[in-house]
């Protein structure tokens, strides 16, 4: 069987042209050109292709389908940036999807049909996919599902050299968080407004350590990632990179929460100025598809000493007020206070039920209170640590 015409159609690819650089496709094209080779050479090309394919997938159709659906190209870029797609580009897309579907349908039997060799040769699998229908559906859902790494992951971390996906994010679930319903609901409603294109606010979650501020943000991100929400954690040391990150995210149809955990600054910190500029919405400020959620144990963020207040600076009060003003630039501030005894025990009892502890009643309450006294007082974190330790003890018995 001759595959000259199929090779020509592959050469005509423009939108998906990067597939021609794929190792598996390169070896497939070499095999398609090897029809006039000696039997021994043809078998070598055939098995060379199979080895390359099987390393990635035993199903040729699925391999090409995944490439097409994950590929970042000019068509995806136009849709993502909500730019008009010219008819010539759309017609090219339809043509190329037909070509790639045809390639994905190539079977082992077709390539071995006229081979005079009675011995064993491996055979790949094929599956019938609807390339055109599925791809156009994907384009419609791009603002929700994302593309590239944003389609595969929903939590990211900003590093010095760029964004990295978090492959195994904290699986925190909103339903597993006990207490602080009012505070958590405020974060939830703000996030839903953001996802629906309504007015939403940068949010500061302020309060005592261990009260569930960070867990709330992570749980909200997990709850709404299928609605187009992505979480990017940024450390305090990299806040100066926020303007650059904002510019990159502005081209993306998804919605992003920039998560800054345990926010605080030292005096004369350049990162303080960078964050303040973003919150003020100046040049290079935040985009419509980005919110900032920050947690802190400090109401005014900046570590301050009596030496700072007795500074030689002429307008000392102005400097102090500037460091205190950052918190006011968050549109929404939610306070997480240490739980009282009743709330603490409610959290303990809820976690005990989830973990199916056998200890209950007065004994559970007594042990939980003693644990809190020994471990920095009552808090959701203390309750969780107590229940985890109790679970370990019961499992060992």
C-alpha positions as CSV (number, residue, x, y, z in Angstrom):
1,X,0.0,0.0,0.0
2,X,1.3,3.5,-1.0
3,X,1.0,6.3,1.5
4,X,2.3,9.1,-0.7
5,X,-0.9,11.2,-0.5
6,X,-1.1,10.9,3.3
7,X,2.5,12.1,3.5
8,X,1.6,15.1,1.4
9,X,-1.4,15.9,3.6
10,X,0.8,15.7,6.7
11,X,3.2,18.1,5.1
12,X,0.3,20.6,4.7
13,X,-0.2,20.9,8.4
14,X,0.1,24.4,9.8
15,X,-1.9,24.7,13.0
16,X,-0.7,21.3,14.3
17,X,2.7,21.4,12.5
18,X,4.6,20.7,15.7
19,X,3.4,17.1,15.5
20,X,5.8,16.6,12.7
21,X,8.6,17.0,15.2
22,X,7.2,14.4,17.5
23,X,9.5,11.3,17.7
24,X,6.6,8.8,17.3
25,X,5.3,10.6,14.2
26,X,8.8,11.0,12.7
27,X,9.2,7.2,12.9
28,X,5.7,6.6,11.6
29,X,6.5,8.8,8.5
30,X,9.7,6.9,8.0
31,X,7.8,3.7,8.0
32,X,5.2,5.0,5.5
33,X,8.1,5.9,3.1
34,X,9.6,2.4,3.4
35,X,7.2,0.5,1.2
36,X,9.8,-0.3,-1.4
37,X,12.4,-1.4,1.1
38,X,13.7,-5.0,1.5
39,X,11.6,-7.1,3.9
40,X,14.3,-7.0,6.5
41,X,14.6,-3.2,6.4
42,X,10.8,-2.8,6.4
43,X,10.5,-5.0,9.5
44,X,13.2,-2.9,11.2
45,X,11.3,0.4,10.4
46,X,8.0,-1.2,11.5
47,X,9.4,-2.4,14.9
48,X,11.3,0.8,15.4
49,X,8.0,2.7,15.1
50,X,6.3,0.2,17.5
51,X,9.0,0.6,20.1
52,X,8.7,4.4,20.0
53,X,4.9,4.2,20.2
54,X,4.6,1.6,22.8
55,X,6.9,3.6,25.1
56,X,4.2,6.2,25.2
57,X,1.0,4.3,24.4
58,X,-0.1,1.0,22.7
59,X,-3.0,2.8,21.0
60,X,-2.0,5.0,18.0
61,X,-5.4,6.7,17.8
62,X,-5.3,7.6,21.5
63,X,-1.7,8.9,21.2
64,X,-2.5,11.3,18.4
65,X,-5.9,12.3,19.9
66,X,-4.1,13.3,23.2
67,X,-1.5,15.3,21.3
68,X,-4.2,17.2,19.4
69,X,-6.3,17.9,22.4
70,X,-3.4,19.1,24.5
71,X,-1.5,21.0,21.8
72,X,-1.0,24.8,22.3
73,X,-1.2,26.5,18.9
74,X,-2.3,29.7,17.1
75,X,-6.0,28.6,17.1
76,X,-6.0,28.0,20.9
77,X,-4.2,31.3,21.4
78,X,-6.9,33.2,19.4
79,X,-9.7,31.5,21.3
80,X,-8.0,32.0,24.7
81,X,-7.5,35.7,24.1
82,X,-11.0,36.1,22.7
83,X,-9.7,37.3,19.4
84,X,-11.6,36.8,16.2
85,X,-10.8,33.6,14.3
86,X,-10.6,34.3,10.5
87,X,-12.3,31.8,8.2
88,X,-9.0,30.8,6.6
89,X,-7.7,29.7,10.0
90,X,-10.9,27.8,10.9
91,X,-10.9,26.0,7.5
92,X,-7.3,25.0,8.1
93,X,-8.3,23.6,11.5
94,X,-11.1,21.5,10.0
95,X,-8.7,20.2,7.3
96,X,-6.0,19.3,9.7
97,X,-8.3,17.5,12.1
98,X,-9.5,15.3,9.2
99,X,-5.9,14.5,8.3
100,X,-4.9,13.7,11.8
101,X,-8.0,11.5,12.3
102,X,-7.0,9.6,9.2
103,X,-3.5,9.1,10.5
104,X,-4.8,8.0,13.8
105,X,-6.9,5.3,12.0
106,X,-3.9,3.6,10.5
107,X,-3.8,0.0,11.6
108,X,-1.1,-2.6,11.8
109,X,-2.9,-4.7,9.3
110,X,-2.8,-1.9,6.7
111,X,1.0,-1.6,7.0
112,X,1.6,-5.4,7.1
113,X,-0.9,-6.3,4.4
114,X,1.6,-7.1,1.6
115,X,4.5,-8.1,3.7
116,X,5.7,-11.6,2.9
117,X,6.7,-12.5,6.4
118,X,5.0,-15.3,8.4
119,X,6.6,-14.6,11.7
120,X,5.3,-12.6,14.7
121,X,5.1,-8.8,14.6
122,X,3.6,-6.6,17.3
123,X,0.3,-4.8,16.5
124,X,-0.9,-1.5,18.0
125,X,-4.5,-0.7,19.0
126,X,-6.9,1.8,17.4
127,X,-9.9,3.6,18.7
128,X,-12.4,5.7,16.8
129,X,-12.4,9.3,18.0
130,X,-14.4,12.2,16.7
131,X,-11.6,14.7,16.3
132,X,-13.7,17.6,14.9
133,X,-16.6,17.3,17.3
134,X,-14.4,16.9,20.4
135,X,-11.9,19.7,19.5
136,X,-14.6,22.2,18.8
137,X,-16.3,21.3,22.1
138,X,-13.0,21.8,23.8
139,X,-12.6,25.3,22.3
140,X,-16.1,26.2,23.6
141,X,-15.1,25.0,27.1
142,X,-11.6,26.6,27.0
143,X,-12.6,29.4,29.5
144,X,-13.5,26.7,32.0
145,X,-11.2,23.8,31.3
146,X,-8.1,25.7,30.2
147,X,-5.4,24.5,28.0
148,X,-1.8,23.1,28.2
149,X,-0.7,22.7,31.8
150,X,-3.7,24.7,33.1
151,X,-6.0,21.9,31.8
152,X,-4.0,19.2,33.5
153,X,-3.4,20.9,36.8
154,X,-5.2,23.4,39.0
155,X,-2.6,24.3,41.6
156,X,0.7,26.0,40.7
157,X,3.7,27.5,42.5
158,X,5.7,30.5,41.3
159,X,9.4,29.7,41.3
160,X,12.3,31.9,40.4
161,X,12.3,30.6,36.8
162,X,8.5,30.5,36.3
163,X,5.3,28.6,37.1
164,X,5.5,25.0,38.1
165,X,2.4,22.8,38.5
166,X,1.8,21.1,41.9
167,X,1.2,17.5,40.8
168,X,-0.1,16.4,44.2
169,X,-1.8,19.4,45.9
170,X,-3.3,19.3,49.4
171,X,-6.6,17.4,48.9
172,X,-8.3,19.7,51.5
173,X,-12.1,19.4,51.1
174,X,-14.6,22.1,52.3
175,X,-16.8,19.4,53.8
176,X,-14.0,18.3,56.0
177,X,-13.5,21.7,57.6
178,X,-15.5,22.1,60.8
179,X,-16.5,25.4,62.4
180,X,-15.9,28.9,61.0
181,X,-18.8,28.5,58.6
182,X,-19.5,32.2,58.5
183,X,-15.9,33.1,57.7
184,X,-15.6,30.4,55.1
185,X,-18.9,31.3,53.5
186,X,-17.6,34.9,53.0
187,X,-14.6,33.5,51.0
188,X,-16.9,31.1,49.1
189,X,-19.3,33.9,48.1
190,X,-16.5,36.2,47.0
191,X,-15.0,33.4,44.9
192,X,-18.3,32.5,43.3
193,X,-18.8,36.2,42.4
194,X,-15.4,36.2,40.8
195,X,-16.1,33.1,38.8
196,X,-19.4,34.6,37.6
197,X,-17.7,37.8,36.4
198,X,-19.3,39.9,39.1
199,X,-17.5,42.3,41.4
200,X,-15.1,40.5,43.8
201,X,-12.5,41.6,46.2
202,X,-8.9,40.9,47.0
203,X,-9.2,39.1,50.4
204,X,-7.1,39.1,53.5
205,X,-7.6,36.2,55.9
206,X,-6.3,37.5,59.3
207,X,-6.2,35.7,62.6
208,X,-4.5,33.4,65.0
209,X,-2.2,30.6,63.8
210,X,-3.9,27.3,63.2
211,X,-7.4,28.6,62.7
212,X,-7.8,27.3,59.2
213,X,-7.0,30.3,57.0
214,X,-4.7,28.5,54.6
215,X,-6.9,25.4,54.6
216,X,-9.9,27.5,53.6
217,X,-8.2,28.9,50.6
218,X,-6.9,25.5,49.4
219,X,-10.3,23.9,50.0
220,X,-12.1,26.6,48.0
221,X,-9.6,26.1,45.1
222,X,-10.2,22.4,45.1
223,X,-14.0,22.9,45.2
224,X,-14.1,25.2,42.1
225,X,-11.3,24.1,39.8
226,X,-13.9,22.5,37.5
227,X,-15.5,25.9,37.1
228,X,-12.3,27.4,35.7
229,X,-10.5,28.4,39.0
230,X,-6.7,28.0,39.3
231,X,-4.6,28.6,42.4
232,X,-1.1,30.0,42.2
233,X,1.0,30.1,45.4
234,X,3.5,32.9,45.6
235,X,6.1,33.2,48.4
236,X,6.8,36.5,50.0
237,X,10.3,36.5,48.5
238,X,8.9,36.5,44.9
239,X,6.2,39.2,45.2
240,X,8.4,41.4,43.0
241,X,7.6,39.1,40.1
242,X,3.8,39.7,40.4
243,X,3.6,42.3,37.6
244,X,5.3,39.9,35.2
245,X,3.0,37.1,36.3
246,X,-0.1,39.3,35.9
247,X,0.8,40.1,32.3
248,X,1.1,36.4,31.5
249,X,-2.2,35.5,33.2
250,X,-4.0,38.3,31.4
251,X,-3.9,36.3,28.2
252,X,-5.5,33.3,29.8
253,X,-9.3,32.7,29.8
254,X,-9.3,31.0,33.2
255,X,-9.7,32.7,36.6
256,X,-6.7,32.8,39.0
257,X,-6.3,33.3,42.7
258,X,-2.8,34.4,43.7
259,X,-2.3,32.9,47.2
260,X,0.2,34.5,49.5
261,X,0.5,32.5,52.8
262,X,1.7,33.9,56.1
263,X,2.2,37.4,54.7
264,X,4.6,39.7,56.6
265,X,7.4,42.1,55.7
266,X,10.6,43.6,57.1
267,X,11.2,47.3,56.8
268,X,12.4,48.7,53.4
269,X,11.2,45.5,51.6
270,X,10.9,45.9,47.8
271,X,8.2,43.2,47.8
272,X,6.0,45.4,50.0
273,X,6.0,48.1,47.4
274,X,5.3,45.5,44.6
275,X,2.3,44.1,46.4
276,X,1.0,47.6,47.3
277,X,1.2,48.6,43.6
278,X,-0.8,45.5,42.5
279,X,-3.5,46.1,45.1
280,X,-3.8,49.7,44.1
281,X,-4.5,48.6,40.6
282,X,-2.0,50.9,39.0
283,X,0.0,50.4,35.8
284,X,0.7,46.7,35.7
285,X,-1.9,46.1,38.4
286,X,-4.1,43.1,38.7
287,X,-6.2,41.9,35.8
288,X,-9.9,41.1,35.8
289,X,-9.2,37.4,35.9
290,X,-6.9,37.6,39.0
291,X,-7.7,37.9,42.7
292,X,-5.2,38.0,45.6
293,X,-5.9,36.0,48.7
294,X,-3.5,36.4,51.5
295,X,-3.2,35.0,55.0
296,X,-1.4,36.7,57.9
297,X,-1.1,36.5,61.7
298,X,-0.1,40.2,61.7
299,X,-2.8,42.9,61.3
300,X,-0.5,45.3,59.7
301,X,2.1,42.9,58.1
302,X,5.3,44.7,58.9
303,X,7.5,43.7,61.7
304,X,7.9,46.7,63.8
305,X,10.1,47.5,66.9
306,X,10.3,50.4,69.3
307,X,13.4,51.4,67.4
308,X,11.3,51.9,64.3
309,X,8.9,54.1,66.2
310,X,11.8,56.1,67.7
311,X,13.4,56.5,64.3
312,X,15.5,59.6,63.3
313,X,13.2,59.9,60.2
314,X,11.7,63.4,60.0
315,X,8.1,62.1,59.3
316,X,8.1,58.9,61.3
317,X,4.4,58.8,61.6
318,X,3.9,58.8,57.8
319,X,6.2,55.8,57.5
320,X,4.3,53.9,60.2
321,X,1.0,54.8,58.5
322,X,2.3,53.5,55.2
323,X,3.2,50.2,56.6
324,X,-0.2,49.9,58.2
325,X,-2.1,50.9,55.1
326,X,-1.5,47.8,53.1
327,X,-4.2,45.8,54.9
328,X,-6.7,48.5,54.0
329,X,-6.1,47.9,50.3
330,X,-7.7,44.5,50.6
331,X,-11.3,44.9,49.7
332,X,-12.4,42.1,52.1
333,X,-10.8,41.3,55.4
334,X,-12.0,38.1,57.2
335,X,-10.9,37.5,60.8
336,X,-10.3,34.0,62.1
337,X,-10.2,34.1,65.9
338,X,-9.0,31.3,68.2
339,X,-12.0,29.1,69.0
340,X,-13.6,29.1,72.4
341,X,-14.0,25.9,74.3
342,X,-17.3,24.9,72.8
343,X,-16.1,25.4,69.2
344,X,-12.8,23.7,69.9
345,X,-14.6,20.6,71.2
346,X,-17.1,20.7,68.3
347,X,-14.2,20.5,65.9
348,X,-12.6,17.7,67.9
349,X,-15.8,15.7,68.0
350,X,-16.4,16.2,64.3
351,X,-12.9,15.0,63.4
352,X,-13.2,12.1,65.8
353,X,-16.4,11.0,63.9
354,X,-14.7,11.3,60.6
355,X,-11.7,9.2,61.8
356,X,-14.0,6.7,63.5
357,X,-12.3,7.0,66.9
358,X,-13.5,4.6,69.5
359,X,-12.8,7.1,72.4
360,X,-15.9,9.3,72.9
361,X,-17.8,11.2,75.5
362,X,-16.2,12.7,78.6
363,X,-12.9,10.9,77.9
364,X,-12.5,12.4,74.5
365,X,-13.2,15.9,75.9
366,X,-10.8,15.5,78.8
367,X,-8.0,14.2,76.6
368,X,-8.6,17.0,74.0
369,X,-8.5,19.7,76.6
370,X,-5.3,18.3,78.1
371,X,-3.7,18.1,74.7
372,X,-4.6,21.8,74.0
373,X,-3.0,22.9,77.3
374,X,0.2,21.2,76.3
375,X,0.2,22.4,72.7
376,X,-0.3,26.2,72.3
377,X,-3.9,26.3,73.2
378,X,-7.2,25.6,71.4
379,X,-7.2,25.8,67.6
380,X,-8.5,23.7,64.7
381,X,-4.9,22.7,64.0
382,X,-4.5,21.5,67.6
383,X,-7.8,19.6,67.3
384,X,-6.5,17.9,64.1
385,X,-3.2,17.0,65.6
386,X,-4.9,15.5,68.7
387,X,-7.3,13.4,66.6
388,X,-4.4,12.2,64.4
389,X,-2.4,11.2,67.4
390,X,-5.4,9.4,68.9
391,X,-6.0,7.6,65.6
392,X,-2.4,6.4,65.5
393,X,-2.7,5.1,69.1
394,X,-5.9,3.2,68.4
395,X,-4.5,1.7,65.2
396,X,-1.5,0.4,67.1
397,X,-3.6,-1.2,69.8
